[in-house]
Amino acid sequence: MIYCDYAATSPMSNLALDVYQEVAKGYFGNASSLHDIGGKAKDILENSRTMIAKLLDTEAREIVFTSGGTESNLLAVDTLLRTSHLKEKKHIITTKVEHSSLYYYMNELAHQPNVDVTFLSVDHNGQIRLSDLEKALQPNTCLVSIQHVNGETGIIQPIKEIGQRLQKHNIPFHSDMIQSFGKIDIKQLIPLVDCLTISSHKIFGPKGVGAIYFSNKLSLKAHPVSTNHEHGLRPGTVNVPGIAGFAAAASETINNLDQNQDHVEYIRDLFIQKLKTEGIPLQPIVSVKQCPSIVGCISDFVQGDYVMLEYNRQGIAISTSSACSIGASEVPMSIQPFITDYDEGNRFVRFSFSHQTTEKDIYKIMEASKRIFNRIKEERQGYDEEVNG
């Protein structure tokens, strides 16, 4: 099987798996327990926290571990709203192209009587207009939440410019960096956000683990469920083996970031070039600024779910959209700037690559693509002849 769905998840690296197993077996204590076994688990937890903090150029006390990307996003927004001292109706600004975990939660918040939510649209490049952000700001705006990299298209939002504007207004800024962490350099963006979220299983770590960076400039209020976990911000026993595996995977990924990014950029360019030269009827979504690991494509004439199944039969794993959006009937908001109608949106598929994707994989994908679309064309031609004949 050729795996091209790294935006959905990744396999655990050998290092992450070894660390996970060692900690699960030898340091199984509850990190909140006061005995020596618990103390050893606590040491592993705090060492892992320090490792993640160093990778982000932050302090260890600014890192909160969670059960994954979705919880990270929801807990981040919930904590920042709870921290707001506004007594009047709270106003949030986000976008229509957020990950489903945030978009649907923001929709739910918008129906609450004490919360108002503005959903920014994006332009023909899939990016928000900074002028729209400025116009949307209100005296009671207490939070802006805008993702860094979109999981369907790879479009990169102008986080630096957004952060600079919000700092002038002293408005807390959260960014979902789950698709960008470990894929592109985010260190220079850290001073421009107050909060960001990341996930382990996107970067070859174990599933069920994520993290939030909360700037120490924030005065955070504890979770309403009385707890002593994660600085009082999160209930639930901490997953020490998973966190240790996450820290190992993150260190390995970030330490090889430049080399991996160069390789993935080459793979992406080769893929797009071969689609054109081989005459494959898949049109890649190309914009001004994209993460190289994600290539969304529109099929010329076949629905995306059918194309995905055909690739699967050829031993190639791709996706029709974000894994968290599978089953949703609507066309993802993120691809709407690049399509003309609903039917075109239903012809969307996504290829996503990593440093493990090889040049040989791309050539095999092209050969499989020719077989798939040639057969589809033959079937369509035979059907048309039967109907018209």
C-alpha positions in Angstrom: 0.0 0.0 0.0 1.3 3.5 -0.9 0.1 5.8 1.8 -0.8 9.3 0.7 -3.1 10.4 3.6 -0.6 11.9 6.1 -2.8 14.9 6.7 -5.3 12.5 8.3 -2.8 10.6 10.4 0.7 9.1 10.3 2.3 5.9 11.5 4.3 6.0 14.7 8.0 6.3 14.2 10.3 3.6 15.5 11.7 6.1 18.1 8.2 7.2 19.3 7.0 3.6 19.5 10.1 2.5 21.5 9.7 5.4 23.9 6.0 4.8 24.3 6.5 1.1 25.1 9.4 1.7 27.5 7.4 4.3 29.5 4.2 2.3 29.4 6.0 -0.7 30.8 8.5 0.9 33.2 6.8 4.1 34.3 3.2 3.2 34.6 2.4 5.2 37.8 -0.1 8.0 37.9 1.8 11.2 37.6 -0.4 12.8 40.3 0.4 10.1 42.9 2.8 11.0 45.7 4.7 7.7 45.9 8.0 7.0 44.1 6.3 5.2 41.2 4.1 8.2 40.6 7.1 10.5 41.1 9.0 8.8 38.3 6.0 9.1 36.0 5.8 12.8 36.9 9.5 13.2 36.0 8.8 11.7 32.5 5.8 14.0 32.1 7.7 17.2 33.0 10.8 16.2 30.9 8.4 15.8 28.0 6.8 19.1 28.7 10.3 20.7 28.6 11.1 19.0 25.3 8.0 20.3 23.6 8.5 23.8 25.1 12.1 24.0 23.8 10.9 23.0 20.3 8.5 25.9 20.4 10.9 28.3 22.0 8.5 28.7 25.0 8.6 27.9 28.7 7.5 24.5 30.0 4.8 26.1 32.2 3.2 27.4 29.0 2.5 23.8 27.7 -0.7 21.9 28.5 -1.1 18.3 27.3 -4.5 17.0 26.1 -6.0 13.9 24.4 -5.5 15.2 20.9 -6.1 18.0 18.4 -9.9 18.3 18.9 -9.7 18.6 22.6 -6.8 21.0 22.3 -8.9 23.3 20.1 -12.0 23.1 22.2 -10.1 23.5 25.5 -8.1 26.4 24.2 -11.2 28.3 23.1 -13.2 27.4 26.2 -10.3 28.5 28.5 -9.7 31.8 26.7 -13.4 32.6 26.8 -13.6 31.7 30.5 -10.5 33.9 31.1 -12.2 36.9 29.4 -13.3 39.6 32.0 -15.9 41.1 29.7 -19.3 41.4 31.4 -21.2 42.3 28.2 -21.8 39.9 25.3 -18.5 38.3 24.2 -17.5 38.6 20.5 -15.4 36.0 18.7 -13.8 36.2 15.2 -13.0 33.0 13.3 -13.2 31.8 9.7 -15.5 29.6 7.6 -12.6 27.3 6.7 -11.6 26.1 10.2 -11.2 22.5 11.0 -14.5 20.9 11.8 -13.7 20.6 15.5 -13.6 24.3 15.8 -16.1 25.3 13.1 -19.0 23.4 14.6 -18.1 24.4 18.1 -18.1 28.1 17.1 -21.5 27.5 15.5 -22.7 26.1 18.8 -21.3 29.1 20.7 -23.0 31.5 18.2 -26.4 30.2 19.4 -25.6 31.1 23.0 -27.2 34.3 24.2 -23.9 35.8 25.7 -21.7 35.1 22.7 -21.5 36.6 19.2 -19.4 35.0 16.5 -18.2 36.5 13.2 -17.2 33.9 10.5 -14.7 35.5 8.0 -14.9 34.4 4.4 -11.8 33.8 2.3 -10.7 35.2 -1.0 -10.0 33.4 -4.3 -6.6 32.3 -2.9 -8.3 30.7 0.2 -6.9 33.3 2.6 -8.8 35.8 4.7 -8.7 39.4 3.8 -6.9 41.4 6.5 -9.3 44.3 5.8 -12.2 42.0 6.6 -10.6 41.2 10.0 -10.1 44.9 10.8 -13.7 45.6 9.9 -15.0 42.7 12.1 -13.2 43.9 15.2 -15.5 45.3 17.9 -14.9 46.8 21.4 -16.1 43.5 22.9 -14.0 41.2 20.7 -12.3 38.9 23.2 -10.9 36.2 21.0 -9.8 35.6 17.4 -9.2 32.0 16.3 -7.7 31.3 12.9 -6.0 28.2 11.7 -2.5 28.2 10.2 -2.7 25.5 7.6 -5.9 24.1 6.1 -6.2 20.4 6.1 -8.0 20.0 2.8 -6.1 22.5 0.6 -2.9 23.2 2.5 -3.6 27.0 2.3 -1.5 29.0 4.8 -3.2 31.9 6.5 -1.2 35.1 7.1 -0.7 34.5 10.8 2.1 36.9 11.2 0.1 39.8 9.8 -3.0 38.8 11.8 -1.0 38.6 15.0 0.6 42.0 14.5 -2.8 43.6 14.0 -4.4 41.9 17.0 -1.5 42.8 19.3 -2.2 46.5 18.6 -5.7 45.9 19.9 -4.6 43.6 22.8 -7.0 40.9 21.6 -6.1 37.2 22.4 -5.2 35.2 19.3 -5.5 31.4 19.0 -4.2 29.5 16.0 -4.8 25.8 15.2 -1.4 24.7 14.0 -2.1 21.0 14.0 -1.4 20.7 10.2 1.6 22.9 10.2 3.6 21.8 13.3 6.4 19.6 12.1 5.7 20.4 8.5 6.8 24.0 8.2 8.7 26.3 10.6 6.3 28.0 13.1 8.9 29.3 15.6 8.8 32.8 14.3 5.0 32.9 14.7 5.0 32.0 18.4 5.5 35.6 19.7 2.5 36.7 17.5 0.0 34.3 19.0 -1.3 33.9 22.6 -2.3 30.3 22.2 -1.7 27.5 19.6 -2.7 23.9 19.4 -0.8 20.9 18.1 -1.3 17.1 17.8 0.9 14.1 18.1 -0.4 11.7 15.5 0.1 14.1 12.6 3.9 14.0 13.2 4.5 10.2 13.7 3.6 10.2 17.4 0.9 8.1 19.2 -2.7 8.9 18.7 -4.8 10.4 21.6 -2.2 13.0 22.5 -2.1 16.8 21.8 -0.9 20.0 23.4 -1.8 23.6 23.9 0.6 26.6 24.2 -0.9 29.3 26.4 1.3 32.4 26.7 2.3 33.2 30.2 1.0 36.7 29.5 -2.5 35.3 29.9 -4.2 35.0 33.3 -6.0 31.7 32.9 -8.9 30.6 35.0 -9.0 27.0 36.2 -11.4 24.4 34.7 -14.8 24.4 36.3 -14.4 20.8 37.2 -12.1 20.9 40.2 -8.9 19.2 39.1 -5.1 19.3 39.7 -4.2 18.0 36.3 -2.3 20.2 33.8 -2.2 23.4 35.8 -5.8 22.9 36.8 -7.0 23.4 33.2 -7.9 19.9 32.3 -9.6 17.0 34.1 -8.5 13.4 33.5 -5.5 11.3 34.3 -2.5 12.3 32.1 -1.4 9.9 29.4 2.3 9.8 30.3 3.4 7.1 27.8 1.6 8.9 25.0 3.1 12.2 25.9 6.6 10.8 26.1 6.1 9.3 22.6 4.8 12.6 21.4 7.8 14.5 22.7 10.1 11.9 21.1 8.3 12.2 17.7 8.2 16.0 17.9 12.0 16.2 18.6 12.8 13.8 15.8 10.5 15.7 13.3 11.6 19.2 14.2 15.3 18.3 14.2 14.9 17.0 10.6 12.4 19.7 9.5 14.5 21.5 6.9 15.6 18.2 5.2 12.1 16.8 5.3 10.5 20.0 4.0 12.9 20.1 1.0 12.0 16.5 0.2 8.3 17.0 0.5 8.4 20.1 -1.7 10.3 18.1 -4.3 7.7 15.3 -4.1 4.8 17.8 -4.4 6.3 19.5 -7.4 7.0 16.2 -9.1 3.4 15.0 -8.4 1.9 18.2 -9.9 4.2 18.1 -12.9 3.4 14.5 -13.6 -0.3 15.1 -13.4 0.1 17.5 -16.2 2.6 15.7 -18.4 0.8 12.4 -18.1 -2.5 13.9 -18.8 -4.2 12.7 -15.6 -7.6 14.4 -15.3 -7.0 15.7 -11.8 -6.6 19.5 -11.4 -4.5 20.4 -8.4 -5.6 23.3 -6.2 -2.7 25.8 -6.4 -2.6 29.1 -4.5 -0.1 31.7 -3.4 0.9 30.1 -0.2 0.5 26.4 0.6 2.0 23.8 2.9 3.8 21.4 0.5 2.6 18.2 2.2 -1.1 18.7 1.0 -2.3 18.7 -2.6 -6.1 18.9 -3.1 -7.3 18.0 -6.5 -10.5 18.3 -8.5 -11.3 15.4 -10.8 -12.5 16.4 -14.3 -15.5 14.1 -14.4 -15.7 11.6 -11.6 -17.0 12.0 -8.0 -14.3 12.1 -5.4 -15.5 9.1 -3.3 -15.4 6.9 -6.4 -11.9 8.1 -7.3 -10.7 7.4 -3.7 -12.1 3.9 -3.8 -10.5 3.2 -7.2 -7.1 4.3 -5.8 -7.7 2.1 -2.8 -8.2 -0.8 -5.2 -4.9 0.0 -6.7 -3.2 -0.1 -3.3 -3.0 3.7 -2.8 -4.6 5.5 0.2 -5.9 9.0 -0.4 -8.8 10.9 1.0 -11.8 12.9 -0.1 -11.5 15.5 2.6 -10.4 15.9 6.2 -10.9 12.7 8.1 -12.9 14.5 10.7 -15.3 15.7 8.0 -15.9 12.4 6.4 -19.7 11.7 6.3 -20.6 15.4 6.1 -22.9 16.1 3.1 -21.8 19.6 2.4 -18.8 20.5 0.2 -15.9 21.7 2.5 -15.8 25.4 2.9 -12.1 25.4 2.2 -12.4 24.3 -1.4 -15.3 26.5 -2.3 -13.1 29.4 -3.5 -11.6 27.0 -6.1 -14.8 25.5 -7.6 -17.7 26.8 -9.6 -20.5 24.6 -8.4 -21.5 21.9 -6.0 -20.9 19.1 -8.5 -17.3 20.2 -8.9 -16.9 20.2 -5.1 -18.0 16.6 -5.0 -15.1 15.7 -7.3 -12.5 16.7 -4.8 -9.8 14.3 -3.5 -6.7 15.0 -1.4 -3.2 13.6 -1.6 -0.9 14.3 1.3 2.7 13.4 1.5 5.6 13.1 4.1 9.3 12.5 4.1 8.4 8.8 3.8 6.9 9.4 0.3 9.4 8.5 -2.4 9.9 9.4 -6.0 9.2 5.8 -6.9 5.8 6.2 -5.1 4.9 9.1 -7.4 5.7 7.2 -10.5 3.6 4.2 -9.3 0.7 6.6 -8.5 0.9 8.0 -12.0 0.8 4.5 -13.6 -2.2 3.6 -11.4 -3.9 6.9 -12.3 -3.6 6.1 -16.0 -5.2 2.7 -15.4 -8.0 4.1 -13.3 -9.0 7.0 -15.6 -8.5 5.0 -18.8 -10.9 2.4 -17.5 -13.4 5.0 -16.3 -13.3 6.6 -19.7 -13.9 3.3 -21.4 -16.8 2.5 -19.1 -18.3 6.0 -19.8 -17.8 5.6 -23.6 -19.5 2.1 -23.5 -22.4 3.4 -21.5 -22.9 6.4 -23.9 -22.8 4.0 -26.9 -25.4 1.7 -25.2 -27.7 4.6 -24.4 -27.4 6.3 -27.8 -27.1 3.1 -29.8 
